[in-house]
Amino acid sequence: MLIRIHHSLRFRYERPVFLEPMTVRLSPRQDATQQRQRHSMVISSPPAGEAWIIEPDGHDAAVVWFNKERESLEIKVESEVRTLRDNPFDWIFTVPGAQRLPMEYEPALAASLAPARLDGAVESVRGWADGLASAVDHSTTAFLGHLVDHIHTTFHHIGRLDGDPQLPEHTLETRTGACRDTAMLFVAACRCQGLAARFVSGYSIHHPPEVTEQELHAWAEVYLPGGGWRGYDPSLGLAVADGHISLAAAPDHRLAAPVVGTYRGTGVGSTMDYTINLAAVGSHEKAPPERG
């Protein structure tokens, strides 16, 4: 599927401020699930400098810096992405023991995945995750399917534009959350079972009922031996395929935030608004992913 993305972000300040260096993660990932065919980023009143970097989990980011005070900032991004995975279950386990939980990775892989396996879950989340695993006889794939469906069908999903994700235990207690909240709960539950899991930010052409306009989306990825990183979207209740476009993924949600930056200006307030337009152009003639 070919998807075109137009994304504008506008920041306004009550009076002139000096912007500290800003990290922008609005460039779609390049991997086995999607190809970035076109991407451009324009910043109002061009910054003093810009550097494209590769972040710890392999996605691209732009670091921009400024040398003048300003009262506003606008970032306009246009991208064209071809998504490639129409079947999210096109894989097999390469390690027989991986079929059952708790997951035990081979030593070298476990070391590489260590940041995504950090388990800081409180007892309420751990007990809940253990119960879901027991209900499917500790089958890895059945647990993931049960978990994503359970959050989708038994939680109240809301739209919440601002703020960090809630703590997983709060989302579990209230049974309420935005997409980033349920994604973090999914990550926490997976880590309780030894699975490496991380937070993903991006876009989806699918809309939960509570979302009335196109906006940034969040979901989770789990590392499966033989399957690699596989996406699960608890707010939509599905395994991720070609309707999602990922921008960044990281074990810590703060390292997948689309835009990160601060400014100098004592007592100066700010506002932010955005516009996102996604258009699915077609779903045929998919090009194979580039491989080295």
C-alpha positions as CSV (number, residue, x, y, z in Angstrom):
1,M,0.0,0.0,0.0
2,L,1.3,3.4,-0.9
3,I,0.5,6.1,1.7
4,R,1.1,9.8,1.5
5,I,1.6,11.8,4.7
6,H,1.3,15.6,5.2
7,H,2.1,16.6,8.8
8,S,2.4,20.2,10.1
9,L,3.3,21.2,13.6
10,R,3.0,24.8,14.9
11,F,4.5,26.1,18.1
12,R,3.7,29.6,19.4
13,Y,5.2,31.4,22.3
14,E,3.8,34.4,24.3
15,R,7.0,36.4,23.5
16,P,10.3,35.7,21.8
17,V,12.2,32.7,23.2
18,F,15.5,31.0,22.4
19,L,15.0,27.4,21.3
20,E,17.4,24.8,22.5
21,P,18.5,22.0,20.1
22,M,15.4,20.0,19.0
23,T,15.2,16.3,18.0
24,V,12.6,15.6,15.3
25,R,11.5,12.0,14.7
26,L,9.0,12.5,11.8
27,S,10.9,10.5,9.1
28,P,9.2,7.1,8.5
29,R,11.4,4.2,9.3
30,Q,13.2,2.1,6.6
31,D,12.9,-1.6,7.3
32,A,11.4,-4.9,6.1
33,T,7.9,-3.6,6.7
34,Q,8.0,-0.2,4.9
35,Q,10.0,1.7,2.4
36,R,10.3,5.5,2.6
37,Q,10.1,6.6,-1.0
38,R,10.0,10.3,-0.5
39,H,10.5,12.6,2.5
40,S,11.0,16.3,3.0
41,M,11.0,18.5,6.1
42,V,10.7,22.3,6.0
43,I,11.2,24.5,9.1
44,S,10.0,28.1,9.2
45,S,12.8,30.6,9.4
46,P,15.4,28.0,8.7
47,P,17.5,26.9,11.7
48,A,21.2,27.6,12.1
49,G,22.0,23.9,11.5
50,E,20.5,20.5,11.0
51,A,22.0,17.0,11.3
52,W,20.5,13.6,10.5
53,I,21.4,10.9,12.9
54,I,20.8,7.2,13.5
55,E,19.4,6.6,16.9
56,P,20.0,3.6,19.2
57,D,17.1,1.5,17.9
58,G,18.1,2.2,14.2
59,H,15.6,4.9,13.2
60,D,16.5,8.2,11.7
61,A,16.1,11.6,13.5
62,A,16.9,15.2,12.7
63,V,18.7,17.3,15.3
64,V,18.1,21.0,14.6
65,W,19.6,24.0,16.4
66,F,18.9,27.7,16.4
67,N,20.8,31.0,16.8
68,K,18.0,33.6,17.0
69,E,15.0,34.2,19.2
70,R,11.6,33.6,17.8
71,E,7.9,33.7,18.7
72,S,6.8,30.8,16.6
73,L,8.1,27.6,14.9
74,E,6.4,25.6,12.2
75,I,7.6,22.1,10.9
76,K,6.1,20.8,7.7
77,V,6.8,17.2,6.7
78,E,5.7,15.4,3.6
79,S,6.4,11.7,3.2
80,E,5.5,8.9,0.8
81,V,5.8,5.4,2.2
82,R,5.1,2.0,0.7
83,T,4.0,-0.5,3.3
84,L,5.0,-4.1,2.6
85,R,3.5,-6.5,5.3
86,D,0.0,-7.5,4.4
87,N,0.2,-10.6,6.5
88,P,1.4,-10.0,10.1
89,F,1.7,-13.8,10.7
90,D,4.2,-14.6,7.9
91,W,6.9,-16.1,10.2
92,I,7.8,-19.2,12.1
93,F,9.7,-19.7,15.4
94,T,13.3,-20.6,14.9
95,V,13.8,-21.7,18.5
96,P,11.3,-24.4,19.7
97,G,11.3,-23.3,23.3
98,A,10.1,-19.8,22.3
99,Q,6.6,-21.2,21.7
100,R,5.9,-21.1,25.4
101,L,6.2,-18.5,28.1
102,P,8.1,-17.2,30.0
103,M,10.3,-16.4,27.0
104,E,14.0,-17.3,27.2
105,Y,16.2,-15.8,24.5
106,E,19.6,-17.2,23.5
107,P,22.3,-15.4,25.5
108,A,23.6,-13.1,22.7
109,L,20.1,-12.1,21.7
110,A,19.1,-11.6,25.3
111,A,22.0,-9.2,25.9
112,S,21.1,-7.2,22.8
113,L,17.4,-7.0,23.8
114,A,18.1,-6.2,27.5
115,P,16.8,-2.6,27.5
116,A,13.5,-3.9,26.0
117,R,13.2,-6.6,28.7
118,L,13.5,-4.3,31.8
119,D,10.6,-5.4,34.0
120,G,9.5,-2.7,36.4
121,A,5.9,-3.9,36.6
122,V,4.0,-3.6,39.9
123,E,2.3,-6.6,41.4
124,S,-1.1,-5.7,40.0
125,V,0.2,-5.7,36.4
126,R,2.2,-8.8,36.9
127,G,-0.7,-10.7,38.4
128,W,-3.0,-9.6,35.5
129,A,-0.4,-10.6,32.9
130,D,0.2,-14.0,34.6
131,G,-3.6,-14.6,34.5
132,L,-3.8,-13.9,30.8
133,A,-0.9,-16.2,30.1
134,S,-2.4,-19.0,32.2
135,A,-5.7,-18.7,30.3
136,V,-3.9,-19.7,27.1
137,D,-1.7,-22.4,28.7
138,H,1.4,-20.1,28.3
139,S,1.4,-20.2,24.5
140,T,3.5,-17.2,23.3
141,T,1.4,-16.5,20.2
142,A,-1.9,-17.1,21.9
143,F,-0.9,-14.8,24.8
144,L,-0.1,-12.0,22.4
145,G,-3.4,-12.4,20.6
146,H,-5.3,-12.7,23.9
147,L,-3.6,-9.7,25.4
148,V,-4.2,-7.4,22.4
149,D,-7.9,-8.4,22.1
150,H,-8.5,-8.2,25.9
151,I,-7.2,-4.6,26.1
152,H,-9.2,-3.7,23.0
153,T,-12.5,-5.2,24.1
154,T,-12.5,-4.6,27.9
155,F,-10.9,-1.1,28.2
156,H,-12.4,2.3,27.5
157,H,-10.3,4.0,24.8
158,I,-10.1,7.8,24.8
159,G,-8.4,10.5,22.8
160,R,-5.8,12.4,24.8
161,L,-3.6,14.7,22.8
162,D,-1.1,16.0,25.5
163,G,1.1,14.5,28.2
164,D,3.2,11.4,28.7
165,P,1.7,7.9,28.9
166,Q,0.0,6.9,32.1
167,L,1.7,4.4,34.3
168,P,0.6,0.9,33.3
169,E,-0.9,0.2,36.7
170,H,-3.1,3.3,36.4
171,T,-4.3,2.3,33.0
172,L,-5.1,-1.2,34.4
173,E,-6.8,0.1,37.5
174,T,-9.1,2.6,35.5
175,R,-9.4,0.4,32.4
176,T,-9.2,3.7,30.5
177,G,-6.5,5.2,28.3
178,A,-5.4,6.7,25.0
179,C,-3.4,4.7,22.5
180,R,0.0,5.5,24.1
181,D,-1.4,4.4,27.5
182,T,-2.6,1.0,26.3
183,A,0.6,0.5,24.3
184,M,2.6,1.0,27.5
185,L,0.4,-1.5,29.4
186,F,0.9,-4.0,26.6
187,V,4.7,-3.5,26.8
188,A,4.6,-4.0,30.6
189,A,2.5,-7.2,30.3
190,C,4.9,-8.7,27.7
191,R,7.9,-7.9,29.8
192,C,6.3,-9.7,32.8
193,Q,6.4,-12.8,30.6
194,G,10.1,-12.3,29.6
195,L,9.3,-10.9,26.1
196,A,11.3,-8.0,24.8
197,A,8.8,-5.2,24.0
198,R,9.1,-1.6,23.0
199,F,6.9,1.5,22.3
200,V,6.2,2.7,18.8
201,S,5.1,6.1,17.5
202,G,3.7,6.6,14.0
203,Y,0.5,6.8,12.0
204,S,-2.3,4.4,11.2
205,I,-4.9,4.7,8.4
206,H,-7.3,2.9,10.7
207,H,-9.2,5.0,13.3
208,P,-10.4,3.9,16.7
209,P,-14.0,5.1,17.3
210,E,-12.9,7.7,19.8
211,V,-10.6,9.5,17.3
212,T,-12.5,12.0,15.2
213,E,-9.5,13.3,13.1
214,Q,-6.2,12.0,11.9
215,E,-3.5,12.2,14.6
216,L,-0.3,10.5,15.7
217,H,-0.7,7.0,16.9
218,A,1.1,4.6,19.3
219,W,1.4,0.8,19.6
220,A,3.8,-1.8,20.7
221,E,6.4,-4.2,19.1
222,V,7.5,-7.5,20.5
223,Y,10.6,-9.4,19.5
224,L,9.9,-13.0,18.5
225,P,12.7,-15.5,17.5
226,G,12.1,-16.1,13.8
227,G,9.7,-13.2,13.5
228,G,11.8,-10.3,14.7
229,W,10.0,-7.2,15.8
230,R,6.2,-7.6,15.4
231,G,3.7,-4.9,16.0
232,Y,0.5,-5.2,18.1
233,D,-2.0,-2.4,18.4
234,P,-4.2,-2.8,21.6
235,S,-6.3,0.3,20.9
236,L,-7.4,-1.3,17.6
237,G,-7.1,-4.9,18.8
238,L,-5.0,-6.2,16.0
239,A,-1.6,-7.4,14.9
240,V,0.1,-4.7,12.8
241,A,0.2,-5.0,9.1
242,D,0.3,-2.6,6.2
243,G,-2.1,0.0,7.6
244,H,0.5,1.3,10.1
245,I,3.5,3.6,9.4
246,S,6.1,3.7,12.1
247,L,8.3,6.7,12.8
248,A,10.3,5.5,15.8
249,A,10.5,2.7,18.3
250,A,12.3,2.4,21.6
251,P,12.2,0.6,24.9
252,D,11.6,3.9,26.6
253,H,8.7,5.9,25.2
254,R,10.7,9.1,25.6
255,L,13.1,8.0,22.9
256,A,10.3,7.5,20.4
257,A,8.6,10.9,21.0
258,P,8.1,12.7,17.6
259,V,9.5,16.0,18.7
260,V,11.6,16.8,21.7
261,G,13.0,20.2,22.7
262,T,13.0,23.0,25.3
263,Y,13.3,26.8,25.2
264,R,14.7,29.6,27.3
265,G,12.2,32.2,28.4
266,T,11.3,32.6,32.1
267,G,7.5,32.4,32.6
268,V,6.8,32.3,28.8
269,G,3.8,30.1,27.9
270,S,3.5,28.2,24.7
271,T,0.8,26.4,22.6
272,M,1.1,23.7,19.9
273,D,-1.3,22.6,17.2
274,Y,-1.0,20.2,14.3
275,T,-2.5,19.0,11.1
276,I,-2.1,15.5,9.8
277,N,-3.4,14.1,6.5
278,L,-3.0,10.5,5.4
279,A,-4.0,9.2,2.0
280,A,-3.8,5.6,0.9
281,V,-2.9,5.8,-2.8
282,G,-3.0,2.1,-3.7
283,S,-2.4,-1.4,-2.5
284,H,-0.9,-3.1,-5.5
285,E,2.5,-3.5,-7.2
286,K,4.4,-3.6,-4.0
287,A,8.1,-3.4,-4.3
288,P,10.2,-5.8,-2.3
289,P,12.1,-4.4,0.7
290,E,15.8,-3.5,0.1
291,R,18.2,-5.9,1.7
292,G,21.9,-5.7,1.9
